[in-house]
Amino acid sequence: MRKVIPIFLVVLLLGALVAAGCGSSSVTSEAEKQIASAKAELATAKEVGVQIPASEQAKIPAAEKQLKSNSVQALILATEAKANIANDIQDAENTAKATYDTAAGAASTAISKAPAGTNLTQAQQSLATGKTKSSQAKTMDDWYNATSGAIYYANLATQQATAAAVAQAGAQATATEIQRIQQGATQIVALERNYVLSKGANPGDYKFGIQKISKDATWATGTATPIVPGYGSTAISFLFQYINGQWVLKAAPTWTPGQFGSPTDMVP
């Protein structure tokens, strides 16, 4: 935040010059020094890439113009210009560092919250690169460069960690679905056979199978079809749900779509 140099500080400086027995020539000399310092600060601002408002820059030539006719006013203008430009540079550096710190904090959070097993090598490397660049930053470009700045690498680390976490979550979901389907190949058929037995029928007279697994792999349908169709023999329709790591028979021999909250792709 800019710190405005109060006029009374300039007055104190003038008072010190007077007390020392210095005349207007000394005030002019001090004004010249302040003008040179203000110009040096402006050159530094340009070097590090900090934009200085035109109104602040204008105080330097204004001070130069006042040197011969009003050295006190020249000293005031030059002192203000130097202080304001220095504060602008400091404000820009503080803002850049705060922006980087926020981005780096977000990256660290994304990395820490990634699922176990996530490949975070790239994200960690980018975050480390950003940290190194931030410690070496001297210009605004060092902070803000769109392809090589410290902030860019911190943001890149967040993107890489997020993408890796999503990929890992997808891989875990796929592995879980495969496990459910593999379990279904044995558990569902066993449940169908047991159902037929419970009804006093011979499982050997039926062909058992899985008809469909739902999109989220937590529901399934199955059928028991008579091997030799005969009078009174009909196919049996089953509805299954995956609960607590096991397939559970929800309905048979008939059921309706949506029953028990089953998804729309589960039909008899």
HELIX and SHEET records of a PDB file:
HELIX    1   1 ILE A    7  ALA A   19  1                                  13    
HELIX    2   2 SER A   24  VAL A   48  1                                  25    
HELIX    3   3 ALA A   54  GLN A   57  1                                   4    
HELIX    4   4 LYS A   59  GLN A   66  1                                   8    
HELIX    5   5 SER A   71  SER A  112  1                                  42    
HELIX    6   6 THR A  121  GLN A  136  1                                  16    
HELIX    7   7 MET A  140  TYR A  144  1                                   5    
HELIX    8   8 ALA A  150  SER A  198  1                                  49    
HELIX    9   9 PRO A  203  ASP A  205  5                                   3    
HELIX   10  10 GLN A  259  GLY A  261  5                                   3    
SHEET    1   A 4 TYR A 206  ILE A 213  0                                        
SHEET    2   A 4 TRP A 219  PRO A 226 -1                                        
SHEET    3   A 4 ILE A 236  ILE A 243 -1                                        
SHEET    4   A 4 GLN A 246  ALA A 251 -1                                        
END                                                                             
